Structures are given as C-alpha cells and as structure tokens.
Amino acid sequence: MPNAPHWTFNLGGQYALPIDAWKATLRADYYAQGASWARVYNAVNDRLRGWDNVNLALTVERPASGLAFQFYVKNVFNKTPITGAFINSDDSGLTTNVFTLDPRIFGFSMAKRF
C-alpha cells in the first residue's frame, strides 16, 4: 500500500520535578518509521526512505493558580526527510510533489486554566 511503512516506532518519556509551589516537567518524544512506497508500482523512483524525529518540551506550571508555561523544540536535529510523495500522471511529465518534515521549530506557549 502506498505511504504505508512496514514498521513505525514511537517512544515518549517525561519526568516531573516539584519545585516549591511549581512543577517542572521535561518531555522527550522519538518517532521512527521504515521505508515505504509513494505508489503501488514499487518502482525505484517510488521508494521513500525511512526517517526519524525527536521533539522536546519543558513545561513549568503552578497547579494552584492554573498557570503554565511551555518551551518546546520540534524536529530537534533539523532533519528534512521526504515523508510523502505524489507522482503526477504521464501527461504532466511524471513530475513529483514531495512532502517533507517541518524545519526545526522553537516555541513558547502560555496557558491559564480557570
């Protein structure tokens, strides 16, 4: 089947540390998948290589106030694997549209729960 790797693997872990009235939580996520094919023909130009990705997050929250801050990094190693492809028909020259992983993203979010 197109875009269906033989295997995928996802591993996540987190550690929470209480600091006075605050709580800090460090989380790491790892995802990997094997090679797959872009179309049902399994031709050489249809093969998509396996790839992996790592994301990290640090959340600092004060449970009593409902206030939380999160700093995160997506795609820690800034890899750009081809995660999917769409090969057009013969009449358009068999051009290929490829989909890649987003570049490394640093982010911050703030939440207030009531």
N, C-alpha and C positions, 0 to 999 in steps of 0.2 A: 504494500500500500504506500502511496506517495506520502512523504513527510512523516513516516511512522518508523522511528528508530527501533532497533531490536531491543534496546535497553535504555532506561533512564535511571538516574540515581539522585536522590535529594537527601541532604543531611543538614540538620539545623541544631544549634545548641545555644543556650543562653545561661548567664549567671547573674543572679541578683544579689546586690550588696546593700544592706541598710546602712545609712549614714545619718545619724540623729533622726530627724523627722522626715528625711528624704529617703528615696530608694533609687539606686543606680542599677540599671540592667544593661549588660553588654550582650549582644546577639550576633551570631555569625551564621550565614546560610551558604551552602555549597550545592550546586546543581551541575550534573554532567549527563550527557546523552551520547549514545553511539552514532555511528554513521547512518544515513538514510538516503532515500532517493527522491528526487524532485517530481518524477513522473513514473508511470507504470512500466516504461520501456527498459529501465535499468541500464541505460547506455552510459558510457564513460562521462559524458557531459551532464548527466542527471545526478551524479553522486554528490551528496552533501557530507562533508567530513564531520566527525564527532566534535563536540565542543563542551566547554565547562565555564562556570561563572561563580564568583564569590561576591557576596553582599555583607556589609557590616552595619550595625546600628548601636548607638549608645542612647539610652533613654534615662532621663533624670526626672523623677516625679515626687511630688509631695501628696501622698494619698489623702491626707486630711483636708487639703484645700482643693483637690481635683485638678491641680496644675501639673502639666507635664511638658518637658522639652525633649526633642529627639534630634540627634545629629546622625546622619547616615551617609554611607558611600555605597553606591550601586556600581557593579562592574569594577571592582577594586583594581584588577590588573589591566584595565583598559583594553581588553581584547575585542576584536571586531570580527568574529566568525560569521560565516553565512549560515543563517538559521533556517532559511527557506528560500525557494526559488519558484518562479513561474515562467515557463518557457512558452513563448508565443508560437503561433502556427507558421507553416511554411511561407504563406503569402506575405508575412512581415519579416522574413529573413531569419526565422528562428531566434529572434532576439530574446534575451533573458532579463527578467526583473528579479533582482535579488533582495533579500531582507537580511539585515544584519542586527547584531545586538547594539543597543544604545551605547554611546561612549560613556566613559566614567562620569558619574554624576555625584556631586557633593550636595547635600541638602540639610535643611533645618526645618523642623515643624514645632509648633507650639499648640497645646490644647488645654482647654479649660472645661471641666465636666461639672455639671450642676446637679 
